[in-house]
Amino acid sequence: MKKLICLGVFGLLAACSTAPLAPEADGWHAVMIPGKRATEYRWVTKDGRPAWAAHAQQSASMWRRKLHRPADGLGQVHFSWWVESPLAGADLSTAGLGDAPARVLFAFAGDNSRLSPRNRLLFDLAETLSGERPPYATLMYVFGNDAVTADAVLKHPRTDRVRKIVLDTQADQAGRWRDHRRDLAADFRRAFGEEPGALVSIAVMTDADNTQQQAMAWFGPIQFLP
């Protein structure tokens, strides 16, 4: 029988436990977005599952864990979310409206010399504001709404180094656990048209700052298959 592989302490791989470590004990931490209020993240149990509860009140921030997983070891990943409801009026393809009740983010290393001049300027600005340079590429899986099509690949309105794959869009997909299993390398090639580099961080995010709403979501542990 195949064993699930989870992220253990200090970025080492370990067999999944039936009682995952609390986020703070396993390297998870908040990542603020300059100029934005922070979304609240808490470690709870939801319908019998251990989960991160995310509550956004006109806010946007990430809950992240750094790691290193080589490109040839990406494999498949399993994650889950429970979303209270889609965000009315949000549109992931439009600048200023791109809120989502649930996102799972995978950040990748790469050759920064290949960045366009525009992206270099944007990355320089982000580093100045936050003290941290953005990753070479970020692949997001998102819960959208009927403004976008399920399974669509969307570019971030401000940088093409962030791509989003829409997994859920309908109101009847909210109010219950949704489990997703994805091939990270295949999805990266589809989204970016190039081979992925090493995976350098994972994160979850609930944001409702652009549409000035509230959003609630729960995220199960992110698990890698060998």
C-alpha positions as CSV (number, residue, x, y, z in Angstrom):
1,M,0.0,0.0,0.0
2,K,1.3,3.5,-0.9
3,K,2.2,5.8,2.0
4,L,1.3,9.4,2.0
5,I,4.3,11.7,2.5
6,C,3.8,14.8,4.6
7,L,6.0,17.7,5.4
8,G,7.7,17.2,8.7
9,V,9.7,19.4,11.1
10,F,12.5,21.4,9.6
11,G,11.5,20.6,6.0
12,L,12.3,16.9,6.2
13,L,9.9,14.3,4.6
14,A,8.2,12.0,7.0
15,A,5.3,9.5,7.0
16,C,2.0,11.1,7.6
17,S,0.7,11.1,11.2
18,T,-2.9,10.7,12.2
19,A,-2.4,13.8,14.3
20,P,-0.5,16.5,12.3
21,L,1.7,18.9,14.2
22,A,0.2,22.3,15.0
23,P,1.2,24.8,12.3
24,E,3.5,26.9,14.4
25,A,5.4,23.7,15.5
26,D,5.9,22.7,11.9
27,G,7.3,25.9,10.5
28,W,4.1,27.5,9.3
29,H,4.0,31.3,9.7
30,A,2.0,34.3,8.6
31,V,3.2,36.3,5.5
32,M,1.9,39.8,5.4
33,I,1.1,41.7,2.2
34,P,2.1,45.3,2.3
35,G,-0.8,47.7,2.8
36,K,-3.3,44.8,3.5
37,R,-5.0,43.8,6.7
38,A,-4.1,40.3,7.9
39,T,-6.4,37.3,7.4
40,E,-6.7,35.2,10.7
41,Y,-5.4,31.6,10.5
42,R,-6.1,29.1,13.3
43,W,-5.4,25.4,13.8
44,V,-8.8,23.6,14.5
45,T,-10.9,20.6,13.7
46,K,-13.5,20.8,11.0
47,D,-16.0,18.0,10.6
48,G,-13.6,15.6,12.2
49,R,-10.6,16.8,10.1
50,P,-7.6,18.7,11.3
51,A,-7.5,22.0,9.4
52,W,-6.3,25.6,9.2
53,A,-9.3,27.9,9.6
54,A,-9.0,31.1,7.7
55,H,-11.1,34.2,8.3
56,A,-10.7,37.1,6.0
57,Q,-12.3,40.4,6.9
58,Q,-11.6,42.7,4.0
59,S,-8.1,41.3,4.3
60,A,-5.4,39.4,2.5
61,S,-2.3,37.5,3.9
62,M,-0.8,34.0,3.5
63,W,-0.1,31.2,5.8
64,R,3.2,29.6,4.5
65,R,5.8,27.0,5.1
66,K,9.2,27.0,3.4
67,L,10.8,23.8,2.2
68,H,12.9,22.3,-0.5
69,R,11.7,19.6,-2.9
70,P,13.7,19.0,-6.1
71,A,12.0,19.3,-9.4
72,D,12.4,15.6,-10.1
73,G,10.7,14.7,-6.9
74,L,7.5,16.7,-7.2
75,G,5.0,13.9,-7.9
76,Q,1.4,14.2,-7.0
77,V,0.0,16.3,-4.2
78,H,-3.3,16.1,-2.3
79,F,-5.0,19.0,-0.6
80,S,-8.5,19.9,0.5
81,W,-10.6,22.9,1.4
82,W,-14.0,23.7,2.9
83,V,-15.3,27.0,1.7
84,E,-18.3,28.7,3.3
85,S,-19.4,30.4,0.0
86,P,-18.0,31.9,-3.2
87,L,-17.3,35.6,-3.2
88,A,-19.9,37.5,-5.1
89,G,-18.5,40.1,-7.5
90,A,-15.0,38.7,-7.4
91,D,-13.2,38.0,-10.7
92,L,-9.8,36.2,-10.6
93,S,-9.0,37.5,-14.1
94,T,-9.5,41.2,-13.4
95,A,-7.1,43.5,-11.5
96,G,-8.8,44.9,-8.4
97,L,-11.4,42.1,-8.2
98,G,-9.2,39.1,-7.8
99,D,-10.3,37.8,-4.4
100,A,-10.7,34.0,-3.6
101,P,-12.1,32.3,-0.5
102,A,-9.5,29.5,-0.9
103,R,-6.1,29.3,-2.6
104,V,-3.3,26.7,-2.2
105,L,0.0,28.1,-3.5
106,F,3.2,26.3,-4.6
107,A,6.3,28.5,-5.1
108,F,9.2,27.4,-7.4
109,A,12.8,28.4,-7.8
110,G,14.1,29.2,-11.3
111,D,16.5,31.2,-13.4
112,N,15.8,34.8,-12.5
113,S,17.9,36.0,-15.5
114,R,15.0,34.8,-17.7
115,L,12.6,37.3,-16.1
116,S,11.3,40.1,-18.3
117,P,12.3,43.6,-17.5
118,R,8.8,44.3,-16.3
119,N,8.9,41.4,-13.9
120,R,12.3,42.4,-12.6
121,L,10.9,45.8,-11.8
122,L,7.9,44.3,-10.1
123,F,10.1,41.9,-8.1
124,D,12.4,44.7,-7.1
125,L,9.5,46.8,-5.9
126,A,8.0,43.8,-3.9
127,E,11.4,43.2,-2.3
128,T,11.6,46.8,-1.3
129,L,8.1,46.8,0.3
130,S,8.3,43.4,2.0
131,G,11.9,42.7,2.4
132,E,11.6,39.4,0.5
133,R,12.0,38.8,-3.2
134,P,9.1,36.9,-4.8
135,P,9.7,33.3,-6.0
136,Y,10.5,32.8,-9.7
137,A,7.1,31.2,-10.3
138,T,4.0,30.6,-8.3
139,L,1.3,28.1,-9.1
140,M,-2.0,28.6,-7.4
141,Y,-5.0,26.4,-7.2
142,V,-8.1,28.4,-6.4
143,F,-11.8,28.3,-5.5
144,G,-13.4,30.9,-7.8
145,N,-17.0,31.6,-8.8
146,D,-19.1,31.7,-11.9
147,A,-17.1,34.6,-13.3
148,V,-14.4,32.1,-14.3
149,T,-14.5,28.7,-15.9
150,A,-13.6,25.6,-14.0
151,D,-10.1,24.2,-15.0
152,A,-9.2,27.5,-16.6
153,V,-5.6,28.7,-16.3
154,L,-5.4,32.4,-15.5
155,K,-2.4,34.7,-15.5
156,H,-2.2,37.2,-12.7
157,P,-3.2,40.6,-14.0
158,R,0.1,42.2,-12.9
159,T,2.7,39.5,-13.5
160,D,2.8,36.3,-15.7
161,R,5.0,34.6,-13.1
162,V,1.9,33.8,-11.1
163,R,-0.6,31.5,-12.7
164,K,-3.9,30.2,-11.3
165,I,-5.7,26.9,-12.0
166,V,-9.4,27.2,-11.1
167,L,-10.7,24.0,-9.5
168,D,-14.1,24.9,-8.0
169,T,-16.5,27.6,-9.0
170,Q,-20.1,26.7,-8.0
171,A,-22.1,27.5,-4.9
172,D,-23.0,23.8,-4.5
173,Q,-19.3,23.0,-4.1
174,A,-19.2,25.1,-1.0
175,G,-20.3,24.0,2.4
176,R,-18.5,20.7,2.3
177,W,-15.0,19.3,2.0
178,R,-13.5,19.3,-1.5
179,D,-10.5,17.0,-2.0
180,H,-8.1,17.6,-4.9
181,R,-5.2,15.5,-6.1
182,R,-2.9,17.1,-8.7
183,D,0.2,16.3,-10.6
184,L,2.3,19.4,-9.8
185,A,4.9,19.1,-12.6
186,A,2.2,18.5,-15.2
187,D,0.1,21.4,-14.0
188,F,3.2,23.6,-13.9
189,R,4.0,22.7,-17.6
190,R,0.5,23.4,-18.6
191,A,0.3,26.8,-16.8
192,F,3.8,28.1,-17.6
193,G,4.8,26.2,-20.7
194,E,8.2,25.3,-19.2
195,E,9.7,22.8,-16.8
196,P,9.4,23.5,-13.1
197,G,12.3,24.2,-10.8
198,A,12.6,23.1,-7.2
199,L,9.6,23.7,-4.9
200,V,10.6,26.2,-2.3
201,S,7.4,26.9,-0.3
202,I,3.7,26.0,0.1
203,A,1.0,28.2,1.4
204,V,-2.7,28.7,1.9
205,M,-4.6,31.9,1.5
206,T,-8.1,33.4,1.9
207,D,-8.5,37.0,0.8
208,A,-11.4,39.4,0.5
209,D,-9.7,42.8,0.4
210,N,-10.5,43.9,-3.1
211,T,-14.2,43.3,-2.9
212,Q,-14.4,44.4,0.7
213,Q,-16.1,41.3,1.9
214,Q,-15.7,38.6,4.5
215,A,-14.7,35.0,3.7
216,M,-14.3,31.8,5.6
217,A,-12.5,28.7,4.6
218,W,-10.8,25.6,6.1
219,F,-7.7,23.9,4.6
220,G,-6.7,20.3,5.3
221,P,-3.0,19.3,5.5
222,I,-1.0,19.3,2.2
223,Q,0.2,15.8,1.5
224,F,2.7,14.5,-1.2
225,L,2.5,11.1,-2.7
226,P,5.8,9.2,-3.2
